[in-house]
Amino acid sequence: MIKLYSFGENFSLIDPSPFVLKVDAYLRMANIEFTTVAKLENLKKAPKGKLPFIDDNGLIIGDSQLIIEHLKQQLGQDLDSQLTAQQRAVSYLVTKSLDENLYFILLYSRWCRDDSWPLIKQAFFSKMPFPIRLIVPNMLRKKVIKGLYGQGLGRHSNSEIQQMLRQNLQSLSDLLADNQYFFGDQLSALDAAAFAFLAAFILVDIDNPYNRIAREYSSLVSYCDRIQQQFYAEQRNG
Ligand SMILES: N[C@@H](CCC(=O)N[C@@H](CS)C(=O)NCC(=O)O)C(=O)O
């Protein structure tokens, strides 16, 4: 059976990482049996130093995109089999936009802002032994801030980043339109990705200005609720 290596439940989400949540959602949507190994220490074993990764009967694969490709090709569990070539292209490019742009906005909103940092620090590092927990969190925070500066997003002002968030959300809302799922009434891999990133802003138990902006998009809030109800009802009911 597939083992999914994750960070573990936090902020009322099955995982605080949208990449882990994307794979978790895909596995549920494609009805693939799996177990989760949830702990921060998984990072040390991760083939690329990042989560998620999976173990499929001894085959270790890191990176959400590569994992989903594997599930589609090797297990024949392809949620995109009904899509046209044009829809597949949209799906790929939107997913990459979430991975490579919206993700950094999320990272900024959680790690760089003084209103959210105490929550992140408490969630990830409070169980670290003394005195490491006095040093490591701030060291990692500095690393994230430096990384965001290098990536480019960290060079923008708070209001510019919020404007970028709105553009992302408005585009997703326009793409979803009145559909149940992104490509109509059938789930596709894009739903796993979009749900994961939207849940990280909307369903998460964090309430900073970025979360509040995301919650203004009522069709995206309903979309998250719909998917959560369908695939995470157990978790929601405790
Ligand atoms: N491209 C990777 C990105 C994964 C990723 O960035 N994971 C983050 C958590 S959201 C991580 O493990 N960060 C730990 C680190 O960089 O040390 C994917 O799609 O899976």
The ligand as an SDF file (V2000), in Angstrom:
LIG
                    3D

 20 19  0  0  0  0  0  0  0  0999 V2000
    7.8900   20.9550   -5.6480 N   0  0  0  0  0  0  0  0  0  0  0  0
    7.6090   20.3190   -4.3920 C   0  0  0  0  0  0  0  0  0  0  0  0
    7.5440   21.3700   -3.3000 C   0  0  0  0  0  0  0  0  0  0  0  0
    7.4110   20.7730   -1.9080 C   0  0  0  0  0  0  0  0  0  0  0  0
    7.6650   21.7930   -0.8140 C   0  0  0  0  0  0  0  0  0  0  0  0
    8.0710   22.9480   -1.0600 O   0  0  0  0  0  0  0  0  0  0  0  0
    7.4210   21.3760    0.4260 N   0  0  0  0  0  0  0  0  0  0  0  0
    7.7150   22.2270    1.5530 C   0  0  0  0  0  0  0  0  0  0  0  0
    6.5140   22.2440    2.5010 C   0  0  0  0  0  0  0  0  0  0  0  0
    5.1560   23.1460    1.8420 S   0  0  0  0  0  0  0  0  0  0  0  0
    8.8700   21.6580    2.3520 C   0  0  0  0  0  0  0  0  0  0  0  0
    8.9810   20.4640    2.5170 O   0  0  0  0  0  0  0  0  0  0  0  0
    9.7280   22.5330    2.8730 N   0  0  0  0  0  0  0  0  0  0  0  0
   10.7910   22.1420    3.7300 C   0  0  0  0  0  0  0  0  0  0  0  0
   12.1010   22.7700    3.3650 C   0  0  0  0  0  0  0  0  0  0  0  0
   12.1890   23.4140    2.3070 O   0  0  0  0  0  0  0  0  0  0  0  0
   13.0260   22.5950    4.1500 O   0  0  0  0  0  0  0  0  0  0  0  0
    6.2790   19.5430   -4.5170 C   0  0  0  0  0  0  0  0  0  0  0  0
    5.4960   19.8070   -5.4400 O   0  0  0  0  0  0  0  0  0  0  0  0
    6.0720   18.6010   -3.7360 O   0  0  0  0  0  0  0  0  0  0  0  0
  1  2  1  0
  2  3  1  0
  2 18  1  0
  3  4  1  0
  4  5  1  0
  5  6  2  0
  5  7  1  0
  7  8  1  0
  8  9  1  0
  8 11  1  0
  9 10  1  0
 11 12  2  0
 11 13  1  0
 13 14  1  0
 14 15  1  0
 15 16  2  0
 15 17  1  0
 18 19  2  0
 18 20  1  0
M  END
$$$$
